Amino acid sequence: MADLTTEFARLRIDYAGQDLDERTVLSDPFAQFRTWLDQALASNLKEPNAMALATATREGIPSCRMVLLKGFDPRGFVFFTNYNSSKGLELHQNPQAAVTFYWAELERQVRIAGPVERVSPQESDDYFALRPPLARIGAAASPQSRVIPGRAWLEQSVESLQVLHPNGDIPRPADWGGYRLQPLSFEFWQGRPNRLHDRILYTRVASAWQLDRLSP
């Protein structure tokens, strides 16, 4: 068997991305994120709104999974899920989270952390109404994160709801909706040659943002 430590040690890419300078970045981290997200969208990356969401239990046991960003503004970053899913239960116990966006083709990463709260029922209703009919039915049929008897059980649940709602006009389940992460920090990372990466940290201080450069 190959020595995996040696094998992975040889995996190395030398980054050659653009620079990221604290003297020229935007003073508002939301505006800086918008600029980078627009560039990711323009580059036709697959799911540029995908982000790793990290949560933890009351005892501090962490978990992480990929979710999709569905909106952001100065209030925060919004994603949707089942409130009784593992992430929903963890956020109920410990309403703090962190997300990471990684755009490998652009050699960029953004880390964001802060408290999380549920969006308003109206915001959840509005987004749920925008989902394709089968996606709405799937959300209602799936007891997310719970143990189920098998795939056939899930498909039968979907079929039963399709009979009841042939046009997909199913109302939003009470246990499904959105969360908003309210940033207290942003870190923008740009890959650079020889592992001397650029890292710019924005930290919320009262009503302003403090900007610092971090060592790579």
Residue, then its C-alpha position, 0 to 999 in steps of 0.5 A: m500500500a502506498d504511503l498516503t502521507t507521502e502521496f498527499a505531500r506531493l500534491r501541490i499547486d502554486y497559486a498565482g492569483q491576483d493580489l488582495d491589498e488592504r489599501t485598495v479593498l472596499s471598506d464595506p465587507f458586504a460590498q467586497f463580497r458582492t464584487w467577488l461573488d459577481q466575479a464568480l458568477a461571471s466566471n460560470l463556476k458551478e454553484p458559486n453560491a455553495m458554502a460550507l456551513a459549520t454549526a455546533t451543539r450546545e456542548g460544542i460538538p461541531s458539524c459541517r455540510m454544504v448549503l446554498l446561499k439564497g440571498f444576502d444584504p446588510r442584514g446577513f446571509v440567508f439559507f433554507t432548511n428543515y428546522n428539525s434537521s441536524k443543523g436546525l437543532e444545533l442552531h436552536q441549541n447554539p445560534q452561532a455559525a460560520v460559512t466558507f465560500y471556496w472558488a477554486e478556479l479563482e483561487r479565492q476563499v471567504r469565511i464569515a461568522g456570526p450569530v444566526e436567527r430565523v428569517s420572518p415567516q413571510e420571507s420563508d413563504d416567499y422563497f418557498a413559493l419560488r421553488p419548483p413544484l417537485a422541490r416544494i413537495g420534496a421539502a414537505a415529504s422529507p423528515q430531514s436528518r431523521v432515520i427512515p426505512g429506505r428510499a422506497w419509503l421516501e419515494q412513497s411519501v413524495e407520491s402521496l403528496q403529489v396525489l394530494h397536490p398535483n399542481g405542486d401547490i403545497p403550502r410551506p411546512a411549518d418546520w421548514g424555513g430560512y436562517r440569516l447569519q449576521p456577520l461579525s467577521f469576514e475573512f477574504w483569502q486570495g491565493r498567492p505564489n509560494r504560499l504567501h497568500d493574502r488574508i484580509l480580516y474585517t471585524r465588526v467593532a460597534s457600528a464600524w468595520q475594522l480591517d486588518r491583514l493576517s499572516p498566511 
